[in-house]
Amino acid sequence: MAYVITGECTKDEKCVEVCPVDCIHPRKDEPKFAESAQLFVSPVECIDCGACVPVCEASAIYTLDELPENLKNYAELNAKYYQ
């Protein structure tokens, strides 16, 4: 059950800083950061630790199981970023 970042993401990178497995991208030092509207969680690399959720001031991170129906498309967007 990976986590999913939604469109409310502010790209402040607080989630990136606490992720123990570096599965949230793009970071500021990566080429796609400027053109990306949000950050994304890798559904394969995410270990479901939940460290990213409490630091997200925008409340933009959900577990896949708790993703609201109107935000379901973000699960696919997060996965596509890593393809």
Rosetta blueprint (number, residue, H / E / L):
1 M L
2 A L
3 Y E
4 V E
5 I E
6 T L
7 G L
8 E L
9 C L
10 T L
11 K L
12 D L
13 E L
14 K H
15 C H
16 V H
17 E H
18 V H
19 C L
20 P L
21 V L
22 D L
23 C L
24 I E
25 H E
26 P L
27 R L
28 K L
29 D L
30 E L
31 P L
32 K L
33 F L
34 A L
35 E L
36 S L
37 A L
38 Q L
39 L L
40 F E
41 V E
42 S L
43 P L
44 V L
45 E L
46 C L
47 I L
48 D L
49 C L
50 G L
51 A L
52 C H
53 V H
54 P H
55 V H
56 C L
57 E L
58 A L
59 S L
60 A L
61 I E
62 Y E
63 T E
64 L H
65 D H
66 E H
67 L L
68 P L
69 E H
70 N H
71 L H
72 K L
73 N H
74 Y H
75 A H
76 E H
77 L H
78 N H
79 A H
80 K H
81 Y H
82 Y L
83 Q L
